[in-house]
Amino acid sequence: MNTQCNVQRVVLIDDSENDNFFHEIALRKAGFGGEILVFESGERALEFLLQDQIAMPTMVFLDINMPGMNGFAVARELSAGLQPRADLQLNILTSSAWSVDKATAESMDLIRNYLVKPLTREMAAGLMAREESVSPTP
């Protein structure tokens, strides 16, 4: 399956090396051929994203439960300091099905989707297709 979309880069932010590995496979199987960056710490990912200011259309998958800075703290800092130069889709991708976490995510404007792990090929393809349908055409 070759899914064409406007997303040029995916950023995986999760402290689990195994989850990042399998999520990268799911993205590739969904047809994503762009750049995939992996960060195992919220702090490092935040530093990169704030410096980059979303220089190209980017989809982020952000875990909630990480040591140090958790996913919600990353999202809050991005909301405060980010002035994206291109389209950004920020998705929570977590093992937590807890309703409080979901409600917190839904209360944050920057977060587009709340997804429960694992990211599958079908989930990734659906997100890419949805992103293509909502992105403006050049």
Buried (B, 14 or more C-beta within 10 A) or exposed (E): EEBEBBBBBBBBBBBBEEBBEBBBEBBEBBBBEBEBBBBBBBBEBBEEBBEBEBEBBBBBBBBBBBEEBBBBBBBBBBEEEBEBEBBBBBBBBBBBEEEEBBEBBEEBEBBBBBBBBEBBBEBBBBBBBBBBEEBEEE
